[in-house]
Amino acid sequence: MSSERQGASTALLAVDTGGTFTDLVLLKEGQIRTLKVSSTPEDPSQAVLDGILKIFGITDVGSGKDDPFTLLHGSTVATNTLLERRGAKVLLVTNRGFEDVIEIGRQNRPQLYALVGHRLPPLVMRDDRVGISGRIGPQGEEIEPLDLEELATLALRIKEHNAEAVAISLLHSYANDAHEQIVAEALGDIGLPLSVSADLVPEFREYERTSTTVVNAYVAPIMSNYLGRISKEAGATRVRIMGSNGGVLPVERARKEPVHTVLSGPAGGVVGALTWAERSGRKQIISFDMGGTSTDVSLCPGHPLRTREFEIAGQPTAIPVLDIHTVGAGGGSLARVDAGGALRVGPQSAGAEPGPICYGRGGSRVTVTDAHVWLGRLPASSFLGGSETLDRDAIRDPLGVLAAALGASLEETAEGILAVADTAMERALRVISVERGYDPADFTIVAFGGAGGLHVTDLTERLGAREALIPPDPGLLSAYGMLASPMTRETARTVLQATDDSGADDYIDDALAGLALQAWTEMVEEGSDPDELSTTLWIDARYRGQSFELRVHAEDWVERFHNLHEERYGYRRDGTAVEAVTLRAVVTAPAPLLAVHRLSIADGPPPTLSTNVVYGDREIEALLVSRSDLRLEHVLEGPLIVQEYSGTTWVPPGWIVRPDLWGCLHLTRGLG
């Protein structure tokens, strides 16, 4: 075992809530313990608290205080609140005449060829947008003062609207936030969550800034209550929340700025995939996370890619997030035959309740998981490491209904379900690789999630990727990634300074130093060791007159921008002024280093059993092997099923699987 840094007396517990299961990974005294419990969609916090009880083997959460631990939590609560449109009633305070910014947007056509396009309605209805007097100019100058008498009545107007949260977004607050802070102070006693745009996104582009502020306000009451219960009842000495940018943040900040958690769970998976891939000597990867309700994919050319051009449920959010693409294809995705007689799979899902038919919880519609069970690729007798048995017989009649509608056999229908799901996931993989100019042959697909190992060989072959890699405990990798994630804090400021502006260099240097100090101070106040903090400075730059920016390191930023622009667009303009649009400082505290077990060298073949599976419309014999029995230098040929607690890996004929020193499985095409 490779020993890595961890607090001597404090255990680390990572919890990832998902649609079907809530995953827990406990690191205590150098040992890792894992657990999956059924999610509780009606109250996601209940599954978290139940899981904490079970993994510590205690009967009262409060008694866990005698066994101190830090809780790292990734949640889909904010994501689902937005997708399901069940957030708070928000009142938006903005400048008079700009109440419709969030509805006008960028005037993009959502359906290019539709005579009448349809967009999701804004999160704040027209009657709940309040325009007030006052105006700040683009240089931070006050053009029109606030009306103090108007502000004195603003709290009463908000109460009349029965608002549950307030978003404040005024023009050019990135240059001068004085007006926003005065408005926030005037509303300080109303007892509602306040989201202030200058605190969340001190950057230009009023639509994206306002939309981000509204999204934060929309999910704030629900997230505050949810995280408040977790903090109060979990028994943890410290609670950290996984952020959408791949770092963790204090629970207090997550309650105040929950917009930073909209990709909380998937971000942990990307970090975990990179962590294991780098141990195995693979730097260029595509992470492939197939869970119960969706599949998340992300391209990492040696490092995770981040973006600020992110949209969820039709709402732009200008916050730093890992560049993750999601499709509605998971183990619980429902199969159906449409009006034209074609087989469809997803995006509707069976969820945690009732779940797939084979779970025996009342499900009646065939899912991707049911198709795997019917074909024998997910053995019914050894689900979750043998702790549960799946009901294969219950699948027969519902699958027969689909088969009759398609005029196919039960086996052909089940294989068709998997093929349709694979097509949707292949599209997602191509969007983030081929369509961005990357050759999949240069990348390894790292598969995880409960269902990732069942599909990764087919997708690797379809995409033409180099190989597939399955980390240990793949169904728990998002939670593991939270253990491996650093603490981060990013500060930003729009400056709009060009290289031909007088004094621009000194202005940029001073502004970067101020941002770095602000982020460093906030990290120290949140409990980070100042001696362990590192700072990275970035500049979003563009040629003067352009509409969008490229992000480059602040050191020698002008030349870096020319080079990146040429790499991205095929040309450069060395004689054109380069504009520093937004400055950023990212301060990072190192992640806890985790214990890693090395495999011993094999002293003989692993014990195996045999089972029958359907492959290519015919029944064949496949070997069953437990992942815990695999050792270094084992080389096994498909057809083969590798079983473990959190996931199952299907190795079809013609494929070879090899474990490496760290226990990762490498899947490649054989020579035959």
Secondary structure by P-SEA (a helix, b strand, c coil): cccccccccbbbbbbbbcccbbbbbbbcccbbbbbbbbbbcccaaaaaaaaaaaaaccccccccccbbbbbbbbbaaaaaaaaaccccbbbbbccccccccccccccccccccccccccccccccccccccbbbbbcccccccccccaaaaaaaaaaaaaacccbbbbbbccccccaaaaaaaaaaacccccbbbbcccccccccaaaaaaaaaaaaaaaaaaaaaaaaaaacccccbbbbbccccccccaaaaaaccccccaaaaaaaaaaaaaaaaaacccbbbbbbbcccbbbbbbbccbbbbbcccccccccccccccccccccccccbbbbbccccccccccccccccccccccccccccccaaaaaaaacccccccccccccccccccccaaaaaaaaaacccaaaaaaaaaaaaaaaaaaaaaaaccccccccccbbbbcccccccccaaaaaaaacccbbbbcccccaaaaaaaaabbbbbbbbbbccccccccaaaaaaaaaaaaaaaaaaaaaaaaccccccbbbbbbbbcccccccbbbbbbccaaaaaaaaaaaaacccccccbbbbbcbbbbbbbccccbbbbbbbccccccccbbbbbbbcccbbbbbbbbbcccccccccccccbbbbcccbbbbbcccbbbbbcccbbbbbbbccc
